[in-house]
Amino acid sequence: MKHVNLRLPDDLHDRARSAAAADDRSLNSWLVSLVRRAVEPGGTPDRPDGELAAPAPQGGSGHSPRT
């Protein structure tokens, strides 16, 4: 199993924690389920407005590499 450090703004963390609790899951388990759904073929997560989220671009995150 791999570990990933994810930094979330305080308000987003609070909302994610609440959503996980409403689903009777830990925050980690809830996030894993979202990532799993996003990477499965045809499994992009829905946006709150009901539109499908666009898949992540291939070949990079769009962020500058750490130096």
CYANA upper distance limits for C-alpha pairs under 8 A (distance plus 0.5 A):
  8 LEU  CA     12 LEU  CA      6.69
  8 LEU  CA     13 HIS  CA      6.20
  9 PRO  CA     13 HIS  CA      6.66
 10 ASP  CA     14 ASP  CA      6.70
 11 ASP  CA     15 ARG  CA      6.78
 12 LEU  CA     16 ALA  CA      6.51
 13 HIS  CA     17 ARG  CA      6.48
 14 ASP  CA     18 SER  CA      6.69
 15 ARG  CA     19 ALA  CA      6.65
 16 ALA  CA     20 ALA  CA      6.61
 16 ALA  CA     27 LEU  CA      7.52
 17 ARG  CA     21 ALA  CA      6.65
 17 ARG  CA     26 SER  CA      8.27
 17 ARG  CA     27 LEU  CA      6.02
 18 SER  CA     22 ALA  CA      6.63
 19 ALA  CA     23 ASP  CA      6.84
 20 ALA  CA     24 ASP  CA      6.73
 20 ALA  CA     25 ARG  CA      5.63
 20 ALA  CA     26 SER  CA      6.44
 20 ALA  CA     27 LEU  CA      5.83
 20 ALA  CA     29 SER  CA      8.49
 20 ALA  CA     30 TRP  CA      5.96
 21 ALA  CA     25 ARG  CA      6.08
 21 ALA  CA     26 SER  CA      7.19
 21 ALA  CA     27 LEU  CA      8.02
 23 ASP  CA     30 TRP  CA      8.38
 25 ARG  CA     29 SER  CA      6.50
 25 ARG  CA     30 TRP  CA      6.42
 26 SER  CA     30 TRP  CA      6.63
 27 LEU  CA     31 LEU  CA      6.62
 28 ASN  CA     32 VAL  CA      6.62
 29 SER  CA     33 SER  CA      6.76
 30 TRP  CA     34 LEU  CA      6.97
 31 LEU  CA     35 VAL  CA      6.73
 32 VAL  CA     36 ARG  CA      6.47
 33 SER  CA     37 ARG  CA      6.64
 34 LEU  CA     38 ALA  CA      6.65
 34 LEU  CA     45 PRO  CA      7.65
 35 VAL  CA     39 VAL  CA      6.77
 36 ARG  CA     40 GLU  CA      6.77
 37 ARG  CA     43 GLY  CA      5.67
 37 ARG  CA     44 THR  CA      7.00
 37 ARG  CA     45 PRO  CA      7.06
 38 ALA  CA     43 GLY  CA      5.57
 38 ALA  CA     44 THR  CA      4.85
 38 ALA  CA     45 PRO  CA      5.93
 39 VAL  CA     43 GLY  CA      6.85
 39 VAL  CA     44 THR  CA      7.43
 40 GLU  CA     44 THR  CA      8.06
 44 THR  CA     52 LEU  CA      7.14
 44 THR  CA     53 ALA  CA      6.52
 44 THR  CA     54 ALA  CA      7.67
 44 THR  CA     55 PRO  CA      7.01
 45 PRO  CA     52 LEU  CA      7.01
 45 PRO  CA     53 ALA  CA      6.51
 46 ASP  CA     50 GLY  CA      6.40
 46 ASP  CA     51 GLU  CA      6.44
 46 ASP  CA     52 LEU  CA      5.15
 46 ASP  CA     53 ALA  CA      6.12
 47 ARG  CA     51 GLU  CA      5.97
 47 ARG  CA     52 LEU  CA      6.38
 47 ARG  CA     53 ALA  CA      6.22
 56 ALA  CA     61 SER  CA      8.39
 57 PRO  CA     61 SER  CA      7.87
